[in-house]
Amino acid sequence: MALLLNCDLGESFGAWTMGVDAEVMPHIDQANIACGFHAGDPMVMRATLALAKHHGVAVGAHPSYPDVAGFGRRSMQCSNDEIAALITYQLAALEGMARCQGLALSYIKPHGALYNDMMAKADIRHVIMDTVAAYHTPIHLMLQATPDAPMHQQEAEARGLQLYFEAFADRRYSASGLLLPRSQPGAVLTLEQMLAQVEQLDRAGTITTDSGLELPLQADTLCVHGDNPAAVRAIQAIRNIIHS
């Protein structure tokens, strides 16, 4: 099956505008919608859901630590109970607004530092898995596709939870199968490099690491970014590759 394309959307807030959501939405399959804890507000959430409905795009919750000032990019020392509560709160908020528009919430993708902590720390990943598995309606959890994917799949199956494994179009991978930190040179790919990586992943199911190693990567969905018109054109080019 063709890779799905997912994008972080609904990240405007009040008078502040982030991204070009209306231009991005026609070209993606999954919209990761901010739930108010790092960005987004009720008006933005409602408008983004309406856009997704108009274009037939699946909607997912994009919850974060409560960190509007830091755009959810700062790790916070939250207890397991606090993480479970903040996840449930954000899921319920977006799902309630989605249902009012005749939409169903289909998955959750944690944002920023919460996503990074989930991938790096088993206890945080397990509390997020437990919370999503216990939610009153079945939804998928989106995780980064790494060499640990078989272990993550076992963790999910033990909870009756379904996963989407995610790769990144515009990021360089290390030999360990993890993303290079943005602080390192070459961590963010050029357009030419990005399209070559997408083509390789789509054709061969592999990526080439920073050391030149060809590494298998089994992914269901590909994260793309739509912050500006140039990014939208890149998404169109990526879509052409995976649907050619």
N, C-alpha and C positions, 0 to 999 in steps of 0.2 A: 504494500500500500504506500501511496505517496506520503511523504512527510507533511504533517500539519504545520502551519505557521501560526505562532502566537506572538502577541505584542502587548506590552504594558501600556494601558490607556486610562483615561479618566483621571489624569494626575494634575489637572488644573485645580485651582483653589481660590474661591472668591473672585477678586479682580485679576488674579495672576493666571496667565495662560501657559500651559505646558504642552508642547507637541502639536501635531496637526491631525487630530483624531479623525475628523471627517474625511480626510484624504487617505488615511491609512486603512480604515475599516473595510473598504471594498476589496482589499487585496489579501486579507488574512482569514484564518479559520477560527481562531480562538482569541478572545479579548480578555486580558487580565485586568480587571477593573479595580482601581484603588477604592478602599473602603473608609477613608476618612482619617486613618491613624498616621499616615505619612503624607497623604495628599488626597485630593478629592473632597467633595462636600455633597450634601443631598441633591442640590441642583445639578452638579456635574455628574453625579452617579446616575440620576434619572436620564439626563441627556445622552450619556454614553450608552446606557442600556437601550434607549430608543434607536440610536445609530446601529447597534448590534442587531436589533430586531429587524430593522429595515434591510440590512444586508445579509441576513441569515447566518450571522456569526455566533458561535457558541460562546457563552459567557462564563467566566470564572472569577472567583474572589481573589483579590491580591492584597492580603492582610499584612500588617507589619507591626513592629514594636510601636508604642505610642510616642512618635518622634517626628512631629510636623517640622520642627525647626531644623532637624538634621536630615529631612527627607527619608527617614527610616534607614539611614545608612550607618547608624551607630548601634553597636551591640548594647543591650541593656541586661542588667542582672535581675531577671524575673524568675520567680519560683515556678515550678511546674503547674501549680494551680493557677497562677497568674497567666501563664502562656495559654493554658486551656481556655480560660475565661476570655482573654482578648481575641483568640481565634474564633471562638463560638460567637462572640458579640459581632465581630466583623462579618462572619459568614451569614448570620441571621439578618443583619442590616441589608446586605446586598441581596440576599435571597428574597427578603420581603419586598423590596423595591422591584426586583425582577418579576415576581409573581403578579404584582399589580399591573405589569405590562404583558402578561401572558407568557413570560419566559421562565425557563427552568435553569437553575444553577447547575453546571455540569462538573466543575472541578475547582480546586483551590491551588494557587501557586503563591507561597509566601514571598514577601518582597525583601530585597536588600539584605540587611544584617540578619534578619530572621531566617531568610533562605540560607545564607552562608553558615549560620550557627546550626541549622537543621542538618546540613550536609557534613559538618565537622564534628558534631557532638551527638553521640547516640542517644543520650537521655532527652535532649530537646527533640530530636527526630521522633523518638518513640512517643513522647507526649503529644506531638502534633499528629502522628498517625492514630493514636488512641482517640484523640478528640475528633478527628475527621471520621474515623470508623464509627464513632458513637453518635454522629450527627443524625438527625431524624430522617433524613433522606439520603440515599447513596450518592456520593460524589467521588470523583477521582482526586488523587493528590499528585501534583507535578513535582518531580525530583530531577536533579541533574543526572544525566547519563554519565556514569564513571565505571571504571573496572570493578567497583563494588556493587554494581547493579544486581547481580544474582543474590547477594546478601540482602539488599534492600527489598528485592522481590519476595524473598522468604519472610522478611519482617512484615511486609504488607499482607501476604497470604495468611499469615498466622492471625491477622486481625480482620480478615474478610474484606480487605481494602484493595482497590484497583489503582494502578499507577499509570501516569504518563511519564516517560523518560524524555528529558529535554537536552538538546544540544544547542550550542550558541554559534550563530552564523559569523559574527564579527570578532571572535576572540581566539587567540592563539592558545593551544593546549601544551602542557608540559608532558614529559615522558611518563609521568604518573597518571595521566588521563584527567588531570585537574586543569582549571584555567590558570594561565599566568596572571599574577597580580598586575593590575593596571599600571602600577608604578614602574614596572619593568619595560624596557624598550621592546617594541614589537608586540606587546600584549594585545593591542587593538589593531585589527587587520585593515589594510587599505581595501578599497572597493574591489580591485582586481584580485587581491588575495582572498577576500571574503567569497567572491563568486567561485573561485577555484576550489575553496574548501567545501562549499555547498555542493558543487558538482561531484567532488570526490566522495563526499558522504552519501549523496543520493545514488551514485553509480556503484560504489564499492563497499559502502558501509564502514569506511575508515576515515581517519583524519591524519594529517602529518604533523607531528609534534615540533616543538622548537628545536629539538636536536636532530630532526630529520627522520625520526622513527615513524613508520606507518602503524597506526594503532586502531584496532577495531572499536567501533562505537555504535551501539545499538540504540537508536533514538526513535521516538514516536512523533516528536514535535520539535520544531526549530524556532528558537527565540530570535526575533528580529526587532529592530528599533525604528520608530517613526517620529523622530524629534523635529524633522525639518523636511522641506520638499526634496532635497537630495536623498534623504533616507527613504522617502516614499518611492522614488525611482529605483533605488536599490532593492526594495521589497518586490517591486514589479519584476525586476530582472531575476531575483531568486525564485519567484513563483513560476516564471517561464522555464527555469532550469528543472524544477521538480515536477512540472507537468508536461515536459516535452516528451 
